[in-house]
């Protein structure tokens, strides 16, 4: 399943438009906060499809019936660009366990690139709900490799992916490699450049959030 949150005419489309706006991108705090907001909105939507259980809560004046999450999810993100989006999810799933993965494009002289995964810090994943955040889903190569990397640690019951902007090429690749994954997008673009960048996209989310890095 693929959910485009901007199609719901929600505030998500406003936040995505600000992420894309070259005149607003110079404000790094605003850029990070908009990613965080998208994470919060996605967390709220994802919560609607997660299992809940009934519970009685003691108040100062009596007992109230309540519904609470049956189990806490695991929130995973790809360093460094995914951190603001991850924080938005964590603001809502505030009792969740967390996983962090180092993944980046290692560029070759011919213009191609390989996905390098160097590090993972991960809790128990077996039979749990896993929510992975990555602001840009372009080719889908890094996300698929990340999912495979995480599955070596355990087999989640469900996998959800949260991204600010996705490309149809990347979505189709992820669906081919793992059709059970649910993708929640701030918006979806159709074009991908020869170097694997989304058009119109928004640029390099990591650089815009945290500063320009040296190309590896």
C-alpha positions in Angstrom: 0.0 0.0 0.0 1.1 3.5 -0.8 -0.4 6.6 0.9 0.2 10.1 -0.4 -0.6 12.3 2.6 -0.7 15.4 0.4 -3.8 14.0 -1.5 -5.8 14.4 1.7 -5.5 18.2 1.4 -4.0 18.3 4.9 -1.3 20.6 6.3 1.2 18.1 5.0 1.0 19.6 1.5 1.8 23.0 3.0 4.8 21.7 4.8 6.1 19.9 1.7 5.7 23.1 -0.4 7.9 24.9 2.2 10.5 22.1 2.0 10.6 22.5 -1.8 10.8 26.3 -1.8 14.4 27.4 -2.6 13.8 30.8 -0.9 12.8 29.1 2.4 15.4 26.4 2.4 18.0 28.8 3.7 16.3 28.5 7.1 17.6 25.2 8.4 15.5 25.2 11.5 12.3 25.7 9.5 13.4 22.9 7.2 14.0 20.5 10.0 10.8 21.5 11.7 8.8 20.8 8.6 10.3 17.4 8.3 9.5 16.8 11.9 5.8 17.9 11.4 5.5 15.4 8.5 6.8 12.7 10.8 4.2 13.7 13.4 1.4 13.6 10.8 2.5 10.2 9.5 2.7 8.8 13.1 -0.9 9.9 13.7 -2.1 8.2 10.4 -0.1 5.0 11.1 -1.5 4.8 14.6 -4.9 4.3 13.0 -3.9 0.9 11.5 -2.0 -0.4 14.5 -3.6 -2.9 17.0 -5.0 -1.5 20.3 -6.3 -3.2 23.4 -8.8 -2.1 26.1 -7.5 -1.0 29.4 -8.9 0.4 32.6 -7.3 3.6 33.9 -7.7 4.7 37.5 -8.5 8.5 37.7 -8.8 10.6 40.9 -12.6 10.1 40.7 -13.1 6.6 39.3 -12.1 4.2 36.6 -12.1 5.1 32.9 -12.1 2.7 29.9 -9.4 3.4 27.4 -7.8 2.0 24.3 -4.0 1.8 24.2 -1.4 0.5 21.8 -1.0 -3.3 22.1 2.7 -3.1 21.5 5.2 -0.3 21.0 6.7 -0.1 17.5 10.4 0.2 16.6 11.3 3.4 14.9 14.3 3.2 12.6 16.0 5.9 10.6 18.8 6.3 8.1 21.6 8.7 9.3 21.8 11.7 9.0 19.0 13.0 6.8 16.3 11.0 8.5 16.8 12.4 12.0 14.2 15.3 11.9 11.6 13.0 10.4 12.4 10.3 12.9 12.0 12.9 15.7 8.5 13.7 14.5 7.6 10.0 14.7 9.2 9.8 18.1 7.2 12.8 19.4 4.0 10.7 19.0 5.3 7.2 19.5 7.2 8.5 22.5 7.6 5.0 24.2 9.0 3.3 21.0 12.3 1.6 20.7 14.7 3.0 18.2 17.1 1.8 15.6 19.8 3.8 13.6 21.4 2.8 10.4 24.4 4.5 8.6 23.7 4.3 4.8 25.1 6.6 2.1 25.8 6.8 -1.6 29.4 6.0 -2.4 29.9 7.8 -5.7 32.1 6.2 -8.5 34.1 8.1 -11.1 31.7 7.1 -13.9 28.9 8.9 -12.1 27.3 5.7 -10.7 27.0 5.0 -7.0 26.9 2.1 -4.6 25.0 2.0 -1.3 27.3 1.7 1.7 25.9 0.4 5.0 28.5 0.7 7.8 26.6 0.7 11.1 23.5 -0.4 12.8 22.2 0.0 16.3 19.0 -2.0 16.8 16.6 -3.4 19.4 14.8 -6.7 19.1 12.8 -6.8 15.9 11.2 -10.2 15.8 7.4 -10.0 15.2 7.3 -6.3 15.9 6.0 -3.3 13.9 8.9 -1.5 12.3 8.6 2.1 11.0 11.5 3.3 8.9 12.0 7.1 8.2 14.0 8.5 5.3 13.1 11.9 3.8 13.8 11.0 0.2 12.8 7.8 -1.6 14.5 8.2 -5.0 15.8 5.0 -6.6 14.8 2.9 -3.5 18.2 1.2 -3.5 19.3 2.5 0.0 15.9 1.7 1.5 15.7 -1.8 0.1 19.2 -2.5 1.4 18.3 -1.0 4.8 15.3 -3.3 5.0 17.4 -6.3 4.2 20.0 -5.2 6.7 17.4 -4.9 9.5 15.8 -8.2 8.6 19.2 -9.8 9.4 18.5 -8.7 13.0 14.9 -10.1 13.1 11.8 -10.5 11.1 9.2 -7.7 11.8 5.5 -8.4 11.7 4.9 -5.2 9.7 7.1 -2.7 7.9 6.0 0.9 7.4 8.2 3.5 5.5 7.7 7.2 6.1 9.2 9.7 3.5 8.7 13.4 2.8 9.0 13.0 -1.0 9.1 9.8 -3.0 9.6 9.0 -6.7 7.4 6.5 -8.5 10.5 4.7 -9.7 11.7 4.1 -6.1 8.2 3.2 -4.9 7.9 0.5 -7.6 11.3 -0.9 -6.8 10.5 -1.2 -3.1 7.2 -2.8 -4.0 8.9 -5.4 -6.2 11.5 -6.2 -3.6 9.1 -6.4 -0.7 5.4 -6.1 -1.5 4.4 -6.2 2.2 5.9 -2.8 2.9 3.4 0.2 3.4 4.8 3.5 2.2 3.6 6.8 3.7 4.7 9.8 1.5 4.4 13.6 2.1 4.2 13.8 -1.7 5.1 11.8 -4.9 7.1 13.0 -7.9 7.4 11.1 -11.2 10.8 12.1 -12.5 14.3 10.8 -11.6 17.5 12.1 -13.1 20.3 9.9 -14.5 22.2 10.4 -11.2 19.2 9.3 -9.1 17.8 12.6 -7.9 14.1 13.3 -7.7 12.6 16.1 -9.9 11.2 18.5 -8.9 12.1 17.0 -5.5 13.6 19.4 -3.0 17.4 18.9 -3.2 19.6 17.1 -0.7 17.6 16.8 2.5 20.6 16.1 4.7 22.5 19.1 3.4 19.5 21.4 3.8 18.9 20.2 7.4 22.5 20.0 8.7 24.9 21.6 6.2 26.7 20.6 3.0 28.9 17.5 3.4 32.0 16.4 1.6 31.1 14.0 -1.2 32.4 10.5 -0.5 
